[in-house]
């Protein structure tokens, strides 16, 4: 970090700070080569060198909101009062659920898991409503994986399936996959063959050598057909009608895949959130696994959305053995998507308290789930006044991870990345608040609840 005085006469009082190699936590790319310029007189980020359009919006639109440190039933309260009330709610609940975690640090995620364990609740992340089916598929068929660095330096065949990286992850093409020159692909884009598979023609289609516009709800059939063709099995001709793709096109693609030196399938929610769900993910993962039998190397990775949703999966997995939707009520972890996932717990009116961390389920859950969430006591940690914070019994205003607080996040390829904050916030971090709640819960449990 360096600090310089502004040179222009009209900005004599402006003091600028430059944070080199800052990390953008807007999406799962977690680009860690951003140079931020901060106006320290206003605590506003004025430049974000190397950031994409989404990253710049993330940095430039950040501001410290003038809100109470915490509220209880909508009224301003001190941290101490709010922490005590939060402990009351969690300790008195019979079936508490902890949800969110995808936009906070892994250090805070660890404490959230610990709190849930102490109170015998259920821990769930936003993965359950996005790439949850992929987490289930990993446990069924495994994952042939690689880092984005390996893909950048080695991949000569890329398949983008069920996603639109040009708009959802703008730097993925230029920094990690399609465009950059690598050790074994020295000419960059000229050394790569790219396929986009989607139900509609998005902006990403312009960047691909081959665009396969499949019919909706046919991802499983397409993946299974490619597996069959790779093994020399002739598929049923009805596949053409089901997928909308000629078999000759798929035959040519399968042969190209077998001839590739290093291939990568990068799949999005278009695979996981359509008919088949985890079976679609299993088929894609199995296709990548099968392709490794031809003397080449193939990997498959999900394209993750939130900045640290991959970290949430990792922390919950190595804490409990499962990636999301884990019930700890019996003193040991149980995993059953549909039973222990938050949107389902709420829709069935089973949870009687909720700890929501860096998420806004009132903004995206089903109506029955939102209705029940509004009826039970909710504790919210969020830098913004979200829809969920508005109905919370206890709401904490927190600092923004990556911009105001340090810590660790995981890139979409499971690589941990350190955060370099730009400036401090007057509010406490998620980690500090969760740690205080955990300590108070333990004190009261050891004192018999007093």
Secondary structure, DSSP 8 states (H G I E B T S, - for coil): -EEEE--SGGGTT-EEEEEEEE---SSTT----EEEEEETTTTEEEEEET--HHHHHHHHT-------SEEETTEEE-HHHHHHHHHHHHHH-SSEEEEE-TTS-HHHHHHHHHHHHHHT-EE--GGGGTTHHHHHHHHHH------HHHHHHH-SEEEEES--HHHHSHHIIIIISSSS--SS-TTGGGG-EEEEEESS--GGGGG-SEEEE--TT-HHHHHHHHHHHHTT----THHHHHHS--HHHHHHHHHHHHH-SEEEEEE-HHHHTSTTTHHHHHHHHHHHHHHTTSSSEEEEEE---STTHHHHHHHHHHHHSSSS-EE-TTSS-EE-TTTSSHHHHHHTT--SEEEEES--GGGTS-HHHHHHHTTSEEEEEESS--HHHHT-SEEEE---BTTTB-EEEE-TTS-EEEE--SS--SS--HHHHHHHHHHHHHHHHHTTT-
